[in-house]
Amino acid sequence: MRSNKILVPLVLSALLLAALSSCQSDGSGQSSAEEAPPKEKIPVPKFERDSAYVFVEQQVAFGPRVPNTEAHQKCKQWLTGQFKSYGAKVIEQDFQPTAYTGLVLKATNIIAQFNPDANKRIVLAAHWDSRPFADSPLSEERRDEPILGADDGGSGVAILLEVARQLQAHPIEMGVDLVLFDAEDYGESGGERAETYALGSQYWARNLHVSGKQRPKYGILLDMVGARGARFPQEYYSVQFAPQVVRKVWKLAQNMGYGNYFVNDSGGGITDDHYFVNTIAN
């Protein structure tokens, strides 16, 4: 997608995050006589950043992951194999959208399910394709070349691969669907026709892989999350669609000491995968 993307939450229905507030007061300044017992502290596995960096490196080694290319096909096979090796049930959602250029794309959304029979589910998503054009005004003679997408595409996928690895090592009861959207970055330059982007999430939103009670309760989209010195303000559409998710995620980040990354500033609107999921699937 276009530049200046951030990590943004998206809501598919209801928020099911652990409460961050302390025991409620009875209004007199004294604790209630019948205080709820303290919640058991759940250990959180350590995120291995070195592992995530290796996953970025492995994606980039295939070259630009542009639909209809050999690198794209090989990377798809590698991604599905990685998820299967971590014990996930893998769904390949094939579709053939027509790009704004008129070219028919051979695309695949990759869905890795953990606890596929669980009704209580969440989605963590990223896009795995890379931009077919550089778009950079810094080098006019190379702006039509495809990019490697280490950050734009690769970083979000790498985090989800590391999450998958951790889910295998530290199983949980909740159902988790890791969704990799394809054909996200095959859009028209200039930003005038946003619908030419995010073709994979548009298709997924119209063809959810689950239904009924298994519809995800909420989701988090990761896109361009690997830049050095990244700062994530509260993106406009995320606040409009999911204010309660934004508030809790940003508060949790501050409580964990990441307030310098997740800043309490208002960001502009970004028409990315989360926008189409919220406007189509809901």
Sequence and secondary structure as in RCSB ss.txt:
>XXXX:A:sequence
MRSNKILVPLVLSALLLAALSSCQSDGSGQSSAEEAPPKEKIPVPKFERDSAYVFVEQQVAFGPRVPNTEAHQKC
KQWLTGQFKSYGAKVIEQDFQPTAYTGLVLKATNIIAQFNPDANKRIVLAAHWDSRPFADSPLSEERRDEPILGA
DDGGSGVAILLEVARQLQAHPIEMGVDLVLFDAEDYGESGGERAETYALGSQYWARNLHVSGKQRPKYGILLDMV
GARGARFPQEYYSVQFAPQVVRKVWKLAQNMGYGNYFVNDSGGGITDDHYFVNTIAN
>XXXX:A:secstr
  SS   EEE SS       S   B SSSSB TT              HHHHHHHHHHHHTT    TTSHHHHHH
HHHHHHHHHHTT EEEEEEE  B TTS B  EEEEEEEESTT SSEEEEEEE    SS   TT GGGTTS    T
TTTHHHHHHHHHHHHHHHHS  SSEEEEEEESSSS   TTSS GGGS HHHHHHHHS S  GGGS S EEE  S 
  TT  EEE HHHHHH HHHHHHHHHHHHHTT TTTEEEEE     SHHHHIIIII 
